[in-house]
Amino acid sequence: MSIRFGLIGVGSMGNVHLSNLKHVPALQLTAVCDIVPERADAAAATYNCQAFYDHRDLLRAKVCDAVLIATPHYDHTTIGIAALKAGLHVLVEKPISVHKADCERLIAAHTNKKQVFAAMFNQRTDPHYYKLRELVKAGELGALQRVVWIITNWFRTEAYYASGDWRATWSGEGGGVLLNQCPHNLDLLQWICGMPRRVYGFCKFGKYHKIEVEDDVTAYFEYDNGATGVFISTTGEAPGTNRLEITGERGKVVVEHGTVTFTRTVVNTRTFCRTSPERFATPDVWHITIPTDGYGGQHTEILRNFAEAIEKGTPLIAPAREGIHSVELANAMLYSTFTKQPVELPLDAAAYERLLKKLIASSKRKKPARPATAAPLTDMSKSFASR
Ligand SMILES: NC(=O)c1ccc[n+]([C@@H]2O[C@H](COP(=O)([O-])OP(=O)(O)OC[C@H]3O[C@@H](n4cnc5c(N)ncnc54)[C@H](O)[C@@H]3O)[C@@H](O)[C@H]2O)c1
């Protein structure tokens, strides 16, 4: 069976998806859509499919069974709802929406569960993270005590921010590093450790770039079991770090430089603390390197999984409904920063939407720095270099 497939948003990421489709023959490209006609026309000519300049025309034409939405984030909600209502299977780029209330609206439109609704959380295919998740879920680390993720190698230049008028504005993007680069990390964090109960956010706006949104973030979390967490990110530091460290009562796992290292305490740390007669003793440890092979199938694997979910009901790697959690975390960090208070989760979605509306009203969204017809970046390989 081949699935008639459409791409909405033929920009930087959309072009990467188009070139990945050759590895997923089950998805047969029948349509592309972009509000910049030259982009849709160029892709349609290259891939021999129909071009549309408005997603509503694409949906009305009934030439697709499934669509991938790779437009700027705000449109994920409106186009996603329209595509679900039209009965299509939908794969939506991250973040699934800009704010929690929009996530709820989008997820609520998925009423027919025969329609597959997935999100492009490609980093879930990376064995470093899914093996870490298996360790945590299997209780190998014991009760979690602390999680620290320093993810500061999302460096971006002013030229990057100038490459689309929607970027790094409240009205065009609804946030900065938390809404564009960090959705991957925030998704993995909640996927591995679950959601915290309380979030304290400390965001800096335009600290390193001429932008109105956050480009520097430090957040502190508290979890139900008393574990704590710190999340640090920026687009303004080089060379930057990507180090995820999770400590539990049976040791510590570090993911850094492409390796997963598990330093396992031979006994439970809390038990040792209570029972050891020594004053300065620490538990003995075993050093274990968890084998990992490469970085997984990434975007192509999510595409393939989406096709297999449609064809034969294969479970999704990243169901779209789970995309609400990373958005909620990002929103909570921003809300805490603006209110100068900790945020209890679940976040009050309506209160955050009100705040965002005020920010949008004050947005100094730039005029396009380049003509809208400028060719999108198609070599995105460096943008994924977050290891
Ligand atoms: N999964 C990943 O690794 C990854 C990487 C980069 C970007 N993304 C996501 O992909 C999305 C697009 O980012 P990008 O960097 O490709 O942006 P981009 O600006 O390069 O491309 C967006 C494209 O969408 C088009 N567009 C805008 N509104 C539209 C509409 N209503 N209908 C149809 N087309 C429309 C624009 O003309 C443009 O061609 C974002 O949500 C971003 O978060 C994901």
The ligand as an ORCA input file, in Angstrom:
! r2SCAN-3c Opt
* xyz 0 1
  N      12.823     18.227     13.918
  C      13.858     18.999     13.689
  O      15.009     18.588     13.835
  C      13.637     20.421     13.203
  C      14.720     21.197     12.744
  C      14.456     22.486     12.253
  C      13.166     22.993     12.270
  N      12.144     22.224     12.761
  C      10.774     22.760     12.810
  O      10.275     22.902     11.486
  C       9.413     24.041     11.421
  C       9.889     24.925     10.260
  O      11.178     25.403     10.542
  P      12.169     25.831      9.358
  O      13.481     26.070      9.989
  O      12.061     24.880      8.225
  O      11.514     27.218      8.939
  P      11.613     27.950      7.512
  O      11.235     29.361      7.727
  O      12.901     27.639      6.862
  O      10.469     27.212      6.672
  C       9.108     27.381      6.935
  C       8.370     27.323      5.598
  O       6.966     27.344      5.848
  C       6.364     28.226      4.898
  N       5.095     28.650      5.476
  C       4.862     29.603      6.417
  N       3.555     29.652      6.738
  C       2.946     28.711      5.966
  C       1.597     28.274      5.814
  N       0.611     28.830      6.550
  N       1.319     27.322      4.907
  C       2.303     26.757      4.160
  N       3.608     27.130      4.253
  C       3.917     28.077      5.157
  C       7.374     29.332      4.727
  O       7.165     30.060      3.540
  C       8.680     28.519      4.702
  O       9.003     28.082      3.398
  C       9.480     24.728     12.776
  O       8.337     24.423     13.530
  C      10.716     24.150     13.430
  O      10.621     24.045     14.837
  C      12.362     20.970     13.207
*
